[in-house]
């Protein structure tokens, strides 16, 4: 995967936080920022799903993971499915048609 270089400006407190976190994790600041971005994507996906602003598929795209991994993440974080009873019945009907 090709990487891009990004330069950002942050305040002193945030920089100190990142530097301290990087030291604690025995990583460089760039690695720490990448990990936080990954975590932020997952948290954003969870919040959008909880607010019904994203489907499981869209949440997975936001988080950068597969749908099955997103479902595992939801379970890990105690996120309940945003599925209406009618949606469940439609899915069950479709499954019966296929099977």
N, CA, C and O atoms as a Tinker XYZ file with bonds, in Angstrom:
   396  protein
     1  N      0.847000   -1.178000    0.000000    73     2
     2  CA     0.000000    0.000000    0.000000    64     1     3
     3  C      0.894000    1.243000    0.000000    63     2     4     5
     4  O      1.800000    1.368000    0.824000    81     3
     5  N      0.634000    2.130000   -0.906000    73     3     6
     6  CA     1.401000    3.376000   -0.976000    64     5     7
     7  C      0.992000    4.289000    0.169000    63     6     8     9
     8  O     -0.179000    4.351000    0.543000    81     7
     9  N      1.952000    4.982000    0.708000    73     7    10
    10  CA     1.647000    5.912000    1.789000    64     9    11
    11  C      1.860000    7.340000    1.309000    63    10    12    13
    12  O      2.632000    7.598000    0.385000    81    11
    13  N      1.174000    8.236000    1.944000    73    11    14
    14  CA     1.289000    9.661000    1.643000    64    13    15
    15  C      1.835000   10.367000    2.872000    63    14    16    17
    16  O      1.641000    9.912000    3.999000    81    15
    17  N      2.504000   11.457000    2.651000    73    15    18
    18  CA     3.015000   12.272000    3.744000    64    17    19
    19  C      2.027000   13.397000    3.997000    63    18    20    21
    20  O      1.548000   14.048000    3.069000    81    19
    21  N      1.732000   13.612000    5.280000    73    19    22
    22  CA     0.790000   14.656000    5.668000    64    21    23
    23  C      1.438000   15.509000    6.743000    63    22    24    25
    24  O      1.966000   14.991000    7.727000    81    23
    25  N      1.397000   16.789000    6.553000    73    23    26
    26  CA     1.928000   17.707000    7.550000    64    25    27
    27  C      0.749000   18.426000    8.191000    63    26    28    29
    28  O     -0.101000   18.976000    7.491000    81    27
    29  N      0.693000   18.423000    9.522000    73    27    30
    30  CA    -0.405000   19.094000   10.225000    64    29    31
    31  C      0.159000   19.993000   11.315000    63    30    32    33
    32  O      1.295000   19.825000   11.759000    81    31
    33  N     -0.649000   20.935000   11.727000    73    31    34
    34  CA    -0.294000   21.800000   12.846000    64    33    35
    35  C     -1.199000   21.430000   14.011000    63    34    36    37
    36  O     -2.419000   21.358000   13.862000    81    35
    37  N     -0.596000   21.198000   15.170000    73    35    38
    38  CA    -1.374000   20.910000   16.372000    64    37    39
    39  C     -0.833000   21.755000   17.515000    63    38    40    41
    40  O      0.307000   22.220000   17.485000    81    39
    41  N     -1.671000   21.939000   18.515000    73    39    42
    42  CA    -1.207000   22.757000   19.635000    64    41    43
    43  C     -0.228000   21.973000   20.520000    63    42    44    45
    44  O     -0.087000   20.756000   20.401000    81    43
    45  N      0.430000   22.700000   21.392000    73    43    46
    46  CA     1.490000   22.125000   22.225000    64    45    47
    47  C      0.978000   20.980000   23.106000    63    46    48    49
    48  O      1.652000   19.959000   23.248000    81    47
    49  N     -0.202000   21.146000   23.693000    73    47    50
    50  CA    -0.749000   20.092000   24.558000    64    49    51
    51  C     -0.963000   18.792000   23.788000    63    50    52    53
    52  O     -0.619000   17.717000   24.279000    81    51
    53  N     -1.527000   18.882000   22.586000    73    51    54
    54  CA    -1.753000   17.681000   21.783000    64    53    55
    55  C     -0.428000   17.028000   21.388000    63    54    56    57
    56  O     -0.310000   15.803000   21.384000    81    55
    57  N      0.558000   17.847000   21.058000    73    55    58
    58  CA     1.866000   17.300000   20.699000    64    57    59
    59  C      2.504000   16.574000   21.881000    63    58    60    61
    60  O      3.062000   15.487000   21.728000    81    59
    61  N      2.415000   17.186000   23.053000    73    59    62
    62  CA     2.959000   16.534000   24.253000    64    61    63
    63  C      2.248000   15.211000   24.520000    63    62    64    65
    64  O      2.881000   14.210000   24.855000    81    63
    65  N      0.914000   15.220000   24.368000    73    63    66
    66  CA     0.142000   13.990000   24.549000    64    65    67
    67  C      0.622000   12.906000   23.589000    63    66    68    69
    68  O      0.869000   11.772000   24.002000    81    67
    69  N      0.754000   13.252000   22.310000    73    67    70
    70  CA     1.195000   12.279000   21.307000    64    69    71
    71  C      2.607000   11.773000   21.601000    63    70    72    73
    72  O      2.888000   10.581000   21.478000    81    71
    73  N      3.477000   12.681000   21.986000    73    71    74
    74  CA     4.854000   12.285000   22.296000    64    73    75
    75  C      4.905000   11.350000   23.502000    63    74    76    77
    76  O      5.623000   10.350000   23.487000    81    75
    77  N      4.153000   11.673000   24.531000    73    75    78
    78  CA     4.113000   10.833000   25.726000    64    77    79
    79  C      3.529000    9.464000   25.411000    63    78    80    81
    80  O      4.062000    8.439000   25.837000    81    79
    81  N      2.433000    9.455000   24.665000    73    79    82
    82  CA     1.799000    8.193000   24.280000    64    81    83
    83  C      2.753000    7.342000   23.442000    63    82    84    85
    84  O      2.848000    6.131000   23.643000    81    83
    85  N      3.446000    7.967000   22.519000    73    83    86
    86  CA     4.403000    7.250000   21.677000    64    85    87
    87  C      5.504000    6.633000   22.530000    63    86    88    89
    88  O      5.889000    5.485000   22.310000    81    87
    89  N      6.014000    7.387000   23.503000    73    87    90
    90  CA     7.046000    6.855000   24.393000    64    89    91
    91  C      6.533000    5.664000   25.184000    63    90    92    93
    92  O      7.211000    4.643000   25.304000    81    91
    93  N      5.310000    5.808000   25.731000    73    91    94
    94  CA     4.720000    4.724000   26.521000    64    93    95
    95  C      4.543000    3.453000   25.694000    63    94    96    97
    96  O      4.725000    2.342000   26.192000    81    95
    97  N      4.190000    3.634000   24.439000    73    95    98
    98  CA     3.958000    2.499000   23.536000    64    97    99
    99  C      5.232000    2.047000   22.839000    63    98   100   101
   100  O      5.220000    1.081000   22.076000    81    99
   101  N      6.331000    2.747000   23.103000    73    99   102
   102  CA     7.626000    2.468000   22.468000    64   101   103
   103  C      7.518000    2.522000   20.934000    63   102   104   105
   104  O      8.002000    1.640000   20.224000    81   103
   105  N      6.878000    3.571000   20.463000    73   103   106
   106  CA     6.702000    3.801000   19.029000    64   105   107
   107  C      7.131000    5.221000   18.713000    63   106   108   109
   108  O      7.386000    6.031000   19.604000    81   107
   109  N      7.203000    5.498000   17.420000    73   107   110
   110  CA     7.441000    6.887000   17.045000    64   109   111
   111  C      6.094000    7.605000   16.963000    63   110   112   113
   112  O      5.041000    6.969000   16.942000    81   111
   113  N      6.141000    8.920000   16.918000    73   111   114
   114  CA     4.918000    9.717000   16.917000    64   113   115
   115  C      4.071000    9.411000   15.679000    63   114   116   117
   116  O      2.844000    9.362000   15.773000    81   115
   117  N      4.697000    9.205000   14.535000    73   115   118
   118  CA     3.950000    8.912000   13.313000    64   117   119
   119  C      3.122000    7.637000   13.456000    63   118   120   121
   120  O      1.961000    7.605000   13.050000    81   119
   121  N      3.704000    6.600000   14.023000    73   119   122
   122  CA     2.975000    5.339000   14.228000    64   121   123
   123  C      1.809000    5.545000   15.184000    63   122   124   125
   124  O      0.723000    5.002000   14.983000    81   123
   125  N      2.042000    6.320000   16.209000    73   123   126
   126  CA     0.993000    6.596000   17.189000    64   125   127
   127  C     -0.168000    7.339000   16.540000    63   126   128   129
   128  O     -1.330000    7.013000   16.783000    81   127
   129  N      0.139000    8.326000   15.722000    73   127   130
   130  CA    -0.910000    9.079000   15.034000    64   129   131
   131  C     -1.689000    8.159000   14.097000    63   130   132   133
   132  O     -2.916000    8.242000   14.033000    81   131
   133  N     -0.993000    7.284000   13.372000    73   131   134
   134  CA    -1.687000    6.348000   12.478000    64   133   135
   135  C     -2.635000    5.441000   13.261000    63   134   136   137
   136  O     -3.757000    5.183000   12.823000    81   135
   137  N     -2.183000    4.959000   14.415000    73   135   138
   138  CA    -3.049000    4.113000   15.251000    64   137   139
   139  C     -4.277000    4.877000   15.724000    63   138   140   141
   140  O     -5.382000    4.336000   15.742000    81   139
   141  N     -4.083000    6.141000   16.109000    73   139   142
   142  CA    -5.212000    6.954000   16.553000    64   141   143
   143  C     -6.184000    7.231000   15.415000    63   142   144   145
   144  O     -7.395000    7.266000   15.635000    81   143
   145  N     -5.679000    7.427000   14.213000    73   143   146
   146  CA    -6.556000    7.620000   13.056000    64   145   147
   147  C     -7.374000    6.351000   12.812000    63   146   148   149
   148  O     -8.578000    6.423000   12.566000    81   147
   149  N     -6.721000    5.194000   12.880000    73   147   150
   150  CA    -7.452000    3.930000   12.705000    64   149   151
   151  C     -8.541000    3.776000   13.763000    63   150   152   153
   152  O     -9.672000    3.403000   13.451000    81   151
   153  N     -8.195000    4.062000   15.002000    73   151   154
   154  CA    -9.162000    3.971000   16.085000    64   153   155
   155  C    -10.286000    4.979000   15.890000    63   154   156   157
   156  O    -11.454000    4.669000   16.125000    81   155
   157  N     -9.935000    6.175000   15.463000    73   155   158
   158  CA   -10.934000    7.209000   15.198000    64   157   159
   159  C    -11.909000    6.804000   14.109000    63   158   160   161
   160  O    -13.103000    7.089000   14.204000    81   159
   161  N    -11.410000    6.141000   13.078000    73   159   162
   162  CA   -12.297000    5.660000   12.005000    64   161   163
   163  C    -13.307000    4.658000   12.550000    63   162   164   165
   164  O    -14.486000    4.693000   12.197000    81   163
   165  N    -12.834000    3.769000   13.412000    73   163   166
   166  CA   -13.728000    2.765000   13.997000    64   165   167
   167  C    -14.766000    3.442000   14.883000    63   166   168   169
   168  O    -15.952000    3.121000   14.806000    81   167
   169  N    -14.330000    4.375000   15.720000    73   167   170
   170  CA   -15.263000    5.065000   16.613000    64   169   171
   171  C    -16.277000    5.886000   15.827000    63   170   172   173
   172  O    -17.451000    5.930000   16.194000    81   171
   173  N    -15.840000    6.540000   14.749000    73   171   174
   174  CA   -16.751000    7.299000   13.898000    64   173   175
   175  C    -17.780000    6.367000   13.268000    63   174   176   177
   176  O    -18.966000    6.692000   13.213000    81   175
   177  N    -17.330000    5.213000   12.794000    73   175   178
   178  CA   -18.246000    4.239000   12.197000    64   177   179
   179  C    -19.283000    3.767000   13.212000    63   178   180   181
   180  O    -20.466000    3.657000   12.891000    81   179
   181  N    -18.840000    3.491000   14.431000    73   179   182
   182  CA   -19.762000    3.055000   15.486000    64   181   183
   183  C    -20.799000    4.136000   15.765000    63   182   184   185
   184  O    -21.995000    3.851000   15.832000    81   183
   185  N    -20.347000    5.367000   15.926000    73   183   186
   186  CA   -21.275000    6.462000   16.226000    64   185   187
   187  C    -22.277000    6.687000   15.102000    63   186   188   189
   188  O    -23.464000    6.890000   15.358000    81   187
   189  N    -21.807000    6.653000   13.867000    73   187   190
   190  CA   -22.720000    6.845000   12.729000    64   189   191
   191  C    -23.745000    5.716000   12.666000    63   190   192   193
   192  O    -24.914000    5.956000   12.368000    81   191
   193  N    -23.319000    4.501000   12.941000    73   191   194
   194  CA   -24.240000    3.367000   12.934000    64   193   195
   195  C    -25.260000    3.507000   14.063000    63   194   196   197
   196  O    -26.452000    3.285000   13.854000    81   195
   197  N    -24.798000    3.871000   15.251000    73   195   198
   198  CA   -25.702000    4.027000   16.393000    64   197   199
   199  C    -26.753000    5.103000   16.150000    63   198   200   201
   200  O    -27.881000    4.998000   16.630000    81   199
   201  N    -26.375000    6.139000   15.402000    73   199   202
   202  CA   -27.298000    7.236000   15.096000    64   201   203
   203  C    -28.131000    6.951000   13.846000    63   202   204   205
   204  O    -28.880000    7.813000   13.386000    81   203
   205  N    -27.999000    5.754000   13.303000    73   203   206
   206  CA   -28.687000    5.349000   12.070000    64   205   207
   207  C    -28.285000    6.218000   10.885000    63   206   208   209
   208  O    -29.073000    6.410000    9.959000    81   207
   209  N    -27.070000    6.742000   10.909000    73   207   210
   210  CA   -26.552000    7.533000    9.796000    64   209   211
   211  C    -25.742000    6.669000    8.837000    63   210   212   213
   212  O    -25.328000    7.132000    7.774000    81   211
   213  N    -25.516000    5.402000    9.218000    73   211   214
   214  CA   -24.743000    4.497000    8.370000    64   213   215
   215  C    -25.271000    3.079000    8.553000    63   214   216   217
   216  O    -25.634000    2.662000    9.653000    81   215
   217  N    -25.300000    2.358000    7.446000    73   215   218
   218  CA   -25.620000    0.931000    7.483000    64   217   219
   219  C    -24.377000    0.181000    7.967000    63   218   220   221
   220  O    -23.313000    0.774000    8.147000    81   219
   221  N    -24.524000   -1.114000    8.172000    73   219   222
   222  CA   -23.342000   -1.905000    8.545000    64   221   223
   223  C    -22.298000   -1.809000    7.438000    63   222   224   225
   224  O    -21.104000   -1.685000    7.710000    81   223
   225  N    -22.752000   -1.867000    6.198000    73   223   226
   226  CA   -21.818000   -1.795000    5.071000    64   225   227
   227  C    -21.071000   -0.459000    5.054000    63   226   228   229
   228  O    -19.852000   -0.424000    4.886000    81   227
   229  N    -21.811000    0.639000    5.229000    73   227   230
   230  CA   -21.162000    1.954000    5.212000    64   229   231
   231  C    -20.235000    2.112000    6.418000    63   230   232   233
   232  O    -19.148000    2.675000    6.295000    81   231
   233  N    -20.656000    1.623000    7.568000    73   231   234
   234  CA   -19.811000    1.685000    8.763000    64   233   235
   235  C    -18.503000    0.936000    8.525000    63   234   236   237
   236  O    -17.434000    1.398000    8.923000    81   235
   237  N    -18.595000   -0.215000    7.878000    73   235   238
   238  CA   -17.390000   -1.001000    7.576000    64   237   239
   239  C    -16.455000   -0.223000    6.653000    63   238   240   241
   240  O    -15.238000   -0.235000    6.837000    81   239
   241  N    -17.034000    0.457000    5.654000    73   239   242
   242  CA   -16.207000    1.269000    4.748000    64   241   243
   243  C    -15.529000    2.403000    5.501000    63   242   244   245
   244  O    -14.348000    2.673000    5.288000    81   243
   245  N    -16.276000    3.071000    6.385000    73   243   246
   246  CA   -15.703000    4.164000    7.173000    64   245   247
   247  C    -14.540000    3.643000    8.018000    63   246   248   249
   248  O    -13.483000    4.269000    8.092000    81   247
   249  N    -14.752000    2.491000    8.653000    73   247   250
   250  CA   -13.727000    1.921000    9.537000    64   249   251
   251  C    -12.581000    1.283000    8.771000    63   250   252   253
   252  O    -11.509000    1.050000    9.330000    81   251
   253  N    -12.805000    0.998000    7.486000    73   251   254
   254  CA   -11.758000    0.368000    6.676000    64   253   255
   255  C    -11.602000   -1.107000    6.954000    63   254   256   257
   256  O    -10.501000   -1.651000    6.871000    81   255
   257  N    -12.726000   -1.768000    7.291000    73   255   258
   258  CA   -12.703000   -3.198000    7.594000    64   257   259
   259  C    -13.808000   -3.906000    6.815000    63   258   260   261
   260  O    -14.658000   -3.261000    6.201000    81   259
   261  N    -13.787000   -5.240000    6.848000    73   259   262
   262  CA   -14.847000   -6.012000    6.200000    64   261   263
   263  C    -16.137000   -5.915000    7.023000    63   262   264   265
   264  O    -16.114000   -5.511000    8.185000    81   263
   265  N    -17.250000   -6.289000    6.407000    73   263   266
   266  CA   -18.532000   -6.263000    7.114000    64   265   267
   267  C    -18.500000   -7.221000    8.304000    63   266   268   269
   268  O    -18.986000   -6.884000    9.384000    81   267
   269  N    -17.936000   -8.404000    8.112000    73   267   270
   270  CA   -17.893000   -9.355000    9.230000    64   269   271
   271  C    -17.028000   -8.823000   10.368000    63   270   272   273
   272  O    -17.361000   -9.017000   11.537000    81   271
   273  N    -15.928000   -8.159000   10.046000    73   271   274
   274  CA   -15.080000   -7.555000   11.084000    64   273   275
   275  C    -15.835000   -6.428000   11.788000    63   274   276   277
   276  O    -15.709000   -6.258000   13.001000    81   275
   277  N    -16.621000   -5.656000   11.026000    73   275   278
   278  CA   -17.398000   -4.573000   11.620000    64   277   279
   279  C    -18.427000   -5.144000   12.584000    63   278   280   281
   280  O    -18.668000   -4.567000   13.645000    81   279
   281  N    -19.026000   -6.256000   12.233000    73   279   282
   282  CA   -19.991000   -6.893000   13.120000    64   281   283
   283  C    -19.299000   -7.360000   14.407000    63   282   284   285
   284  O    -19.868000   -7.252000   15.493000    81   283
   285  N    -18.083000   -7.873000   14.283000    73   283   286
   286  CA   -17.303000   -8.263000   15.467000    64   285   287
   287  C    -17.003000   -7.048000   16.343000    63   286   288   289
   288  O    -17.071000   -7.118000   17.570000    81   287
   289  N    -16.668000   -5.933000   15.689000    73   287   290
   290  CA   -16.380000   -4.693000   16.425000    64   289   291
   291  C    -17.626000   -4.219000   17.165000    63   290   292   293
   292  O    -17.541000   -3.809000   18.322000    81   291
   293  N    -18.788000   -4.274000   16.501000    73   291   294
   294  CA   -20.038000   -3.894000   17.157000    64   293   295
   295  C    -20.272000   -4.754000   18.393000    63   294   296   297
   296  O    -20.634000   -4.244000   19.454000    81   295
   297  N    -20.066000   -6.050000   18.253000    73   295   298
   298  CA   -20.258000   -6.965000   19.385000    64   297   299
   299  C    -19.304000   -6.609000   20.521000    63   298   300   301
   300  O    -19.707000   -6.544000   21.682000    81   299
   301  N    -18.054000   -6.384000   20.182000    73   299   302
   302  CA   -17.037000   -6.043000   21.187000    64   301   303
   303  C    -17.407000   -4.774000   21.954000    63   302   304   305
   304  O    -17.129000   -4.657000   23.147000    81   303
   305  N    -18.039000   -3.820000   21.251000    73   303   306
   306  CA   -18.385000   -2.544000   21.863000    64   305   307
   307  C    -19.836000   -2.494000   22.360000    63   306   308   309
   308  O    -20.317000   -1.439000   22.774000    81   307
   309  N    -20.523000   -3.629000   22.316000    73   307   310
   310  CA   -21.893000   -3.696000   22.823000    64   309   311
   311  C    -22.899000   -2.905000   22.012000    63   310   312   313
   312  O    -23.894000   -2.422000   22.553000    81   311
   313  N    -22.649000   -2.767000   20.720000    73   311   314
   314  CA   -23.554000   -2.017000   19.842000    64   313   315
   315  C    -24.654000   -2.958000   19.360000    63   314   316   317
   316  O    -24.384000   -4.018000   18.796000    81   315
   317  N    -25.894000   -2.550000   19.594000    73   315   318
   318  CA   -27.030000   -3.361000   19.159000    64   317   319
   319  C    -27.356000   -3.074000   17.702000    63   318   320   321
   320  O    -27.127000   -1.974000   17.200000    81   319
   321  N    -27.892000   -4.080000   17.042000    73   319   322
   322  CA   -28.237000   -3.954000   15.625000    64   321   323
   323  C    -29.340000   -2.921000   15.420000    63   322   324   325
   324  O    -30.309000   -2.865000   16.177000    81   323
   325  N    -29.174000   -2.109000   14.387000    73   323   326
   326  CA   -30.188000   -1.125000   13.995000    64   325   327
   327  C    -31.097000   -1.729000   12.940000    63   326   328   329
   328  O    -31.263000   -1.165000   11.859000    81   327
   329  N    -31.671000   -2.847000   13.246000    73   327   330
   330  CA   -32.501000   -3.508000   12.250000    64   329   331
   331  C    -33.938000   -3.542000   12.760000    63   330   332   333
   332  O    -34.201000   -3.945000   13.893000    81   331
   333  N    -34.848000   -3.119000   11.915000    73   331   334
   334  CA   -36.267000   -3.143000   12.242000    64   333   335
   335  C    -36.805000   -4.549000   12.009000    63   334   336   337
   336  O    -36.232000   -5.322000   11.240000    81   335
   337  N    -37.877000   -4.867000   12.658000    73   335   338
   338  CA   -38.479000   -6.191000   12.531000    64   337   339
   339  C    -38.819000   -6.505000   11.075000    63   338   340   341
   340  O    -38.639000   -7.633000   10.615000    81   339
   341  N    -39.310000   -5.496000   10.359000    73   339   342
   342  CA   -39.662000   -5.693000    8.945000    64   341   343
   343  C    -38.428000   -6.029000    8.116000    63   342   344   345
   344  O    -38.492000   -6.865000    7.215000    81   343
   345  N    -37.311000   -5.381000    8.416000    73   343   346
   346  CA   -36.054000   -5.679000    7.722000    64   345   347
   347  C    -35.633000   -7.118000    7.980000    63   346   348   349
   348  O    -35.173000   -7.818000    7.078000    81   347
   349  N    -35.798000   -7.543000    9.222000    73   347   350
   350  CA   -35.467000   -8.923000    9.587000    64   349   351
   351  C    -36.322000   -9.893000    8.782000    63   350   352   353
   352  O    -35.811000  -10.878000    8.249000    81   351
   353  N    -37.620000   -9.621000    8.692000    73   351   354
   354  CA   -38.524000  -10.505000    7.944000    64   353   355
   355  C    -38.169000  -10.538000    6.454000    63   354   356   357
   356  O    -38.214000  -11.598000    5.828000    81   355
   357  N    -37.819000   -9.385000    5.889000    73   355   358
   358  CA   -37.413000   -9.337000    4.479000    64   357   359
   359  C    -36.157000  -10.166000    4.256000    63   358   360   361
   360  O    -36.068000  -10.913000    3.282000    81   359
   361  N    -35.193000  -10.039000    5.149000    73   359   362
   362  CA   -33.958000  -10.807000    5.046000    64   361   363
   363  C    -34.215000  -12.296000    5.164000    63   362   364   365
   364  O    -33.619000  -13.093000    4.439000    81   363
   365  N    -35.093000  -12.671000    6.070000    73   363   366
   366  CA   -35.441000  -14.079000    6.258000    64   365   367
   367  C    -36.134000  -14.626000    5.007000    63   366   368   369
   368  O    -35.853000  -15.742000    4.571000    81   367
   369  N    -37.035000  -13.833000    4.441000    73   367   370
   370  CA   -37.728000  -14.239000    3.221000    64   369   371
   371  C    -36.721000  -14.424000    2.084000    63   370   372   373
   372  O    -36.781000  -15.414000    1.355000    81   371
   373  N    -35.815000  -13.491000    1.935000    73   371   374
   374  CA   -34.789000  -13.566000    0.890000    64   373   375
   375  C    -33.895000  -14.790000    1.080000    63   374   376   377
   376  O    -33.543000  -15.470000    0.117000    81   375
   377  N    -33.541000  -15.054000    2.309000    73   375   378
   378  CA   -32.708000  -16.226000    2.612000    64   377   379
   379  C    -33.429000  -17.513000    2.220000    63   378   380   381
   380  O    -32.823000  -18.431000    1.669000    81   379
   381  N    -34.719000  -17.570000    2.508000    73   379   382
   382  CA   -35.513000  -18.772000    2.143000    64   381   383
   383  C    -35.596000  -18.925000    0.636000    63   382   384   385
   384  O    -35.585000  -20.046000    0.127000    81   383
   385  N    -35.680000  -17.811000   -0.087000    73   383   386
   386  CA   -35.740000  -17.872000   -1.551000    64   385   387
   387  C    -34.441000  -18.412000   -2.119000    63   386   388   389
   388  O    -34.445000  -19.193000   -3.070000    81   387
   389  N    -33.351000  -17.999000   -1.541000    73   387   390
   390  CA   -32.027000  -18.408000   -2.040000    64   389   391
   391  C    -31.733000  -19.837000   -1.668000    63   390   392   393
   392  O    -31.175000  -20.589000   -2.468000    81   391
   393  N    -32.101000  -20.224000   -0.461000    73   391   394
   394  CA   -31.756000  -21.531000    0.048000    64   393   395
   395  C    -32.758000  -22.498000   -0.413000    63   394   396
   396  O    -32.662000  -23.684000   -0.097000    81   395
